[in-house]
């Protein structure tokens, strides 16, 4: 009986040494996929956070715009409605992106609610009471993870948030 236990113990030791090598090989095969998955989760989590923040900031700017409110600048001087709207959007988006990298456009739309063909280049106009208006915010998100970058043109994706509202009769 003692011989059996001794042989069993010797056999187990050689088996343990063989497992060490196979564990290292298995880890080498699984680790890249695991880390890619972790980085993809982090990257897309950040992307969706940025997207949500831009939508939120645009909505907050729109809430300010539709009631005709004007904010004061840091010096206490009243800002224009357009500056108040863009400032609100930039302040709310600053937690996720560089506010200066946002394209913010405010413009009136017609009865068909269609955008003008040159909406990206027209001057901002907050409109008058009763006008139908659109606030559009655009941001270009650049992916960080090289492998994920390959799936997007130039490694970037454009995030656009848009709201349509009617100015109250202020």
N, C-alpha and C positions, 0 to 999 in steps of 0.2 A: 504494500500500500504506500510506503514511503517513497518507493521508486516512482510510482505513478504521479504523486504530487510533485516530485522533483522534475520529472519530465514535463509535466503540465506547466510548471513555473518557467522552465527554460523555453518552452514553446511560446508561452505568453510574452516573454521578453523579446524574442525575435519578431513576434507579431507586432509589438509596440513600436519597435524601430521601423518596421515597414509602414506603419500607419503615419509616423511623423513625416516621412517623405511624401506620402500620398496626400496628407493634409496640406502640406505646403503647395503641392501642385494644384489641388482643388482650390485653395485660396487664391493662387495666381490666376486661375481661370475665372473665378467668380468675382474677385475684387474689382476689376475694371467695370464690369456690368453694374455692380453694387454702387460704386462711386459715381458712375454716369447717372444712375437713377437718383441718387441723393442730390447731385448737382442740378439735374433736370427739375426735381421737385422745388429746390430753392430758386432756380432761375424763373420758372413759371409762376411760382408763388409771388416773387417780386414783380414780375410782369403784370399779373392780375391786380396786385396792390396798386401799382402805378396807374393802370387803366381805371380802376375804381376811383382812385383819388382824383383823376382828371375829370371823370364824370361828376363826381361830387362837387368839385370846385366850379365847374361850369353851371351846375344846378344852383349853387349858392350865388354866383354872379347874376344868374337869371332872376332869382328871387329879389335881389336888390334892384335889378333893372325894371321889373314890371311895375313896381310901386313908385318909381321916379325918385328914389332916394339918392342923395349926394353925400359922400363922405368928406371928411376933412383930412388934409395931408398932415404929416408929422408936425408941421409948423402951425397947425390950427386953421389954415386957409381952406375954404371950400374947394373941392375938386369938381371937375365937370362930371356929367353922368357917365360918359364913356370912360374917363379915368377911374371913376368909382367902381365901375363894373370890372374893368381889367385888373384893378388893384385887388378887388375881392377874389377874383379867380386866381391870380398869382399868389396871394397870401394863403389860400386854401390848398393850392397845389404844391406849395413849397416844401411840405413834409415829405414828398416823394421825388420831386424833380426840380431841376433848376428853373425857376420861374421865367428867366429871360429866354429860355429855349422854347417857350410856348408861342404858337401863332394864335392870336385871339382876334376874331372878327365879329362885329356887331353890325347888322344891317337890316333894313326893312325888306319884307317879302310882299309879293302881290297877292291877289285873291286866290291864285292857284297854289300858293305856298312854295313855289319853286325858287331855287337859289338863282341869283344872277350868274351868268357864265363866268364872270371875272370876280367872284366873291373873295378870292384870296388876295386880290390887289386893291380892292376899293377901300376908301377911307371909312373908318368906323363912324357909325351914325346911330345914336340911341333912339332916334325917332321922337315923335310927339305922342300925346295922350290918344289912345285908341288905335295906334298903328300896330300892325302885326310885325313882329321882329324875330330875328334868329340870332342866337349867340352860338358861335362855333369855335371850338378849341381844338388845336391839332398839336400833337407831340410825336416826335420820332424816337422810338425806343430802340436802343442798341443792345443786343444780347451780349453777354459776357462770355459764356461757355463756348469755346471754339467749335465743338461738335454740334451743338444746337444752332450756332450761327449759320452753319452750312445749309440748314433747311429754310432759311429766309433770305430773300434777295438782299445782298449787301450786308447781311447779318442784322437787318433792321426791320421793324414793323411800325407802321404809322397808326397811332391811336387818335381817333377823332371822336369828340363828344359834341353833340348838337342839341339845342333846345329851341323850341318855337313857342312864342308867347304873344299875348296881346297886352300892350301897355294899358294900365289903368288910366282913367281920365283924371290926370293930375293937373 
